[in-house]
Each structure stands twice: as structure tokens, then as C-alpha cells.
């Protein structure tokens, strides 16, 4: 199962809204086939592993990180392929939370005289798809808050276009590519006139560009309303966060990236709507020079439940999850 988990992690976010899944076929103590689900609409992990195993799958054991799907979607049910391959036993880690699949695989496989063992490395397998589980059960996107700021929390630096360096900005492009929508507040649109597009990687569809505003007063000449992706721009005026998130879920948004500004960031955290935080800290202290600039305060006291750090060129990247998200 550990090998299946390693494979599943290779998929990153490209499977959305599907979960990340890895699978291996073992017979006589030897690996016969392995695979992972690469992206939505392509073969699932079980199918990839069984294809590689070929005739050796008959009488073998299939290890998979998630309960095999048993319903028709963009691809046929994996349970059909497993039964046809003549697998001896299926061992999986986490149960599927999708009502179309939850618990059905066990019944189908047992009727076909295939053994079933569930819950192997369950916690690790569930954690692998925490965002998918949230999106499926809560009916709201997994919310990622991205902040680029100085060591004392300022989101802008006098005389500079960017707070963070080139490598941090490149990583943000990867973050954008892994999300279905990017959200900012009205003041960010007025001040920065952002495009909010993925520019360093080819994507099939650009993310939704989402603007929240109380007054509705937005510059008509903003790039979000005049570029070739203007049909991908959504504006929510004076809406509660719960309403915004529910509507985005309805539009198929499984992962939402928040990019600004300070009021939006702190409002979402206070409302308990942020699941994950990515902070890029530039080696800059503004002190009194930051007076009047947008600032995120007391972020260290947020209800962090885990955090990892890494370098992003000259900047420090802190990435973690927040407890108590609704």
C-alpha cells in the first residue's frame, strides 16, 4: 500500500475533481503492475495497474489507495475491470465518500468471489484526498489562501511592484494551475488590475476569476472585464461567504485560491472558510514605512494544525492547514 500511496502523490492536483489514487498488482510477492490516475477523464489507477499486469493479474492481489469506483462516469466502473481480470483479492485504504460509490465495491466484488480487505493505511489514504473529501461531503470548495508579504505582514512594499521574488511567483503559477477559481477583493482589482490567469503552464480551461465587492464599484477598464477570458470572470456583490462558496461549488469549483487582499483574507479566516494557507515571506521589514499599507495581522495565532516550511529563492514558504474550517 505504501507503494500505491507514492504513486498517487505523483498526480498532484491534475485529477480534480476526481481523487488522487494509486494502485499496484502483486502476485507471489512480486510486483506485476502499477499505476495512478493522472487526470480526470483518463483511466483510473486500478485500470492502469491491471493493464500493465496483463494476464498475470489473474489470481493476484490488487492494492489501491481508495475504494474502487462502481459507477459510470467519464470512464467505466473499475469494479467491472477488476472482476474481468480475475483478481484474487482487493485491498484498499480509504472508503469513497461519493454516494454513487460508497460501500458498493465491497458488495460487487464479494458477489464475484473476490476477497476484500479495507482500511489498510486508512489515515494516510484519507489525508491524501482531504480536499476531495471536503468538496464531496461539504458541497463547498477546498479553500486555499495565498499570501505574499513582508516579515511584519505587509502585502505591499513602497516603490516595488512585487513583494516576493521570481521563484515564489513561479510557484504561485503552479498553485493557480491546480485550482478551478481564483478570488480577490474589489480593492485588489482597483489597485493592481490583475489578470488572474495561468501563464507558465498550458491549461485546458483558465480558472474562473472571482471578484467579491460590497459596493459593486469596479473599474470597467480592468483586464478582468476586457481581456479574452472575460467570460471567465464572476462578480459577487454583497454576498455572504457561504453563498459565494456554494455557488462556486455548483459551477464545479473544487479548489479555490484566494489571492487578495488583507480584508478578504482575514474575513475568510474569521468565518472559518479557509482550509489551507500558503504564505511567502519576503526578507523585508517595513516597520513605520508600512503605515497605511494593507497588512495581515496575527496570522501566527491562526488555528494551524500542521505547517511545513521550504525555501522559494530568497523567500520563505510556509504551507499548512487550518483547523475548524466549516
N, C-alpha and C positions, 0 to 999 in steps of 0.2 A: 504493500500500500504506500510505503514511503516513496517508492519509485513513481507510482501513479501521481502522487502529490507533486513531485518535482516536475513531471510533465505538464500537469495542469497549470502550474505557475508560469509556464512559458507563454501562455495565451494572453497574459496581461488583461487589458480591457476590451480587446477587439471582438470578444464573443457577445458583448451586450446586445440585446437584453438577456441573452442566454447566460447560464452559469459557466464558470471555468471547470473543466472536467478532464481528468487523465485516466488512462486505463492500461493494464498490462495483462497478457495471457501467459500463464505459467503451466508447464506440464513436465512431470518428472523432475521438479526442482529447477528447471531451466526456463529462461525467458524465451517465449516463442513469438511474441508480437507486442508492440506498444504503440500508443498514440494519444493525442489530445485534441480537443475541439478547438479549432483555430479561429473561426469566426462564424457568426450567425448565418444560417443557410447552407453551410458546408457540413460534411459528415461529422457525426458525434464521435467522441473518444472511443467508445466501445466498437463502433464500426471500423474505425481506423486500425485499432489493435487486432481485431478479428481478420481484417483483410491481410495484414502483414503475417499473421499466423497461418493463414490458409487452411489446409486440411489438418494441420497439427492442432487446430482449435478443438477438434472433436475429442471429448473426454478430458479437456483441460479445465483449469480454473481461471476465471476472469475476475481480476481485481479492478474496481472502479471507485473513484472518489465520491460519486453521487449515485443515488438510486437511478437505475436505467429508466429512460423515458418510455412510456407505454401509450402515448397518444400521437396522432398525426398532427404535424405542424408543417414547417417548411421542408422537413425530412421525415421519412417513415419512422415508426416506433423502433427503438433499439431492441426492445424485447423480442420482436419478430426475428431480427437478425441473430440474436443470441440463441433462440430456440432452434433456428435453422442450422446454426453452426454445430449443434450437438455438444455444447459446453456441459461439463460435469457439475460445476458449482459456480455461483456468482457471489463474490464477497464485496460489499460496498460500505463506504464510510458514513455518509450523511443521507438522511431521508430527504426526498424532494418536498418543498413546501408548496409547490404548484398543485392546486386541487385536481388538475387534469391527470396528474401522475402519482400523487402521494399515496403510497401503500399498494398501488395496483401491480407493480412489477413483481412483488412477492407472490401474489396470487397467480399471476400468469405463469411465472417460472415454475412454481411448485406443481401446477397442473401439468406442466410438461416434464415432470420428474427431474427437474433441475434443483439442486440444493441451493439454499440461500442463507448467507450469514450477513448480518447488518451491524453497523456500529463500530467497525474497526477504525481506530484513529478518528472517531467521530468528531471530537472537538476541533482538531486541525482541519478536517474536511469542511466543517460548517464555517469556520473562520475564513477559509479560502473564498467563500461566496457570501460574505456578510452583506455586501451591497445588494446582491441579487435577492437574498432572503428578505431584506428590508423592503425593497421595491415590490416584491411579490406579495408580502403579507400586510405591509402598512399602506399600500396603494399610494405611495409618495416617493419621489426620487431620493436617492442617496446624495446628500448634500456635502460638497467639498468646498471649504473656504480657503482661498489662496490669498496670502498677504505678502507683499514685498515692502519691507520697512527698515528704518534705521534701528539701531540698538535700543533707542528710547521710544520706539513705537510710532515714529512719524512716517506717513505714507508718501511724502514728497520732500524733496530737498531743493532749497533755493538755487536757481541757476542751472539745475540739471533736469534733463528730460526723463532719465531713468534713475530710480533709487538703487536697483540691483545691477549686477554685471551681465555680460553676454551669455555666460553659461546658464545662469539662473533663468534668463529669458528664454533660452532654448528649451530648458526643462518645462517651462510653462506651456510652450507649444505642444509638447508631448501630453501634458495634462489636458489641454484643450481637445486634442485628438481623441482622448479617452472618455470624453463626455458628450452628452447629447444636447446640452444647452449651456450657455454662459450668461450669467446675470450680473448687472451693475445697477447702481442707483442713478437718478437723474443728474446729480451733480457731477458724476464721472463723465457723463455724456457731454455736459456743458463745458467742463474744464479740459478734458483730454481728447474728446472726439474720437473714441477708439473704433476700430473695425471689428474686433472680437471674432476674428477668423483664424483658422488653422492654415499657416502659411509655409511651414517647413516640411509638411508631410501630405501626400495625396490622400484625400478622404473622399468617399463616395458622395456624401452629403455634408455640407457645412453645418455645424451646430446651430441651434436656434440662438439668436441674440435677444436677450430679455432685458427690458428696462422697467424698473419699478419707480413710480413717481406719485407724489401726493397731489401736486398742483396740475400736472399734465402739461406744464410749460417746458417744452423741449425744442431745441433749435431745429427748424425744418431743413436746414442745410447740412445736418450731421451725416456723416458717412453711413451710419446705420440705416438711414432712410433714403439714401441716394445711390449707393453702390449696387453692383449686380446681384447682391444677396439680400436686397431689401425685403424680399418676400419671406425671408427667414428671421425677420425682426418682429418681436412681440412687445407690446407696451401694456403694463398693468397699472391702472390709475386708482390709487386709494383703496387697494385690496389688502385684506389680511393675508399674512404669510400662508396660512393653511389653505386659503382659496387659491393662491398662486401655485402652490406646490401640487395641489390636487389637479388643477387644470393642466399643468405640465406633465403630470403622470398620464393624464388622458391622452395627451399628444405623443405618448411613447417615450418620454424622457425618463431614463432610468438612473442617469448620473448627471448631476447639476453642479457646475463650477461657479462659485461666487468670486468675482474679481474686484469688487469695489462698490462703495468706498467704506469709510470708517463707520458711518451711521448704519449702513446696511449690514456690515459685518457684526457689529455689536448688537444690533436688533435681532438678527437671526440667532446668535449665540444665546441671548437673553430669552428668546422664545423657545429655546431647546430644539431648534431645527437643524443644527449643524452636526453631521456625523463624523466628519474628518477634517483636519486642518493641515495645510501645508504653508509654512512660513519661511520666507527667505529673508535672512537678517544681513543687511549690509554693514560693513565695519565702519559705521558713521555714528557719531553722537552729535545731535544738534543743540541740545540744551536750550538756552534762551533764544537761539536763532529759529527755533521751531514754533515760536509763538504765532498763533493764528492758522497754522497748517493742520490738515486732518491728521488725527492721531488715534491709534487703538491703545487703550489703557488697560492695565491689569490682565493682560492675556495670560500671564503666568499663573493666575489664580483660577483659570477656567477648569472645568472638571475633567482634566486629562485622565484617561485610563491607560494610555500607553503612548510612548513617544520614542522616535529614533532620530538620530542626527547624522548628517552627512555633509560633505563639502560640495559647493557648487561654484567652482572657481574661487574667487575671493570672498564669496558669501557663504553663510552657514544656512543649511536647510534643516528645518525641524518639521517632522511629519508624525502625526499621531491622530488618535480618535478621541472623541469626547463622550463621556458617559451621560446618560439621561436624555439622549436625543429622542424626540417624540415622533 
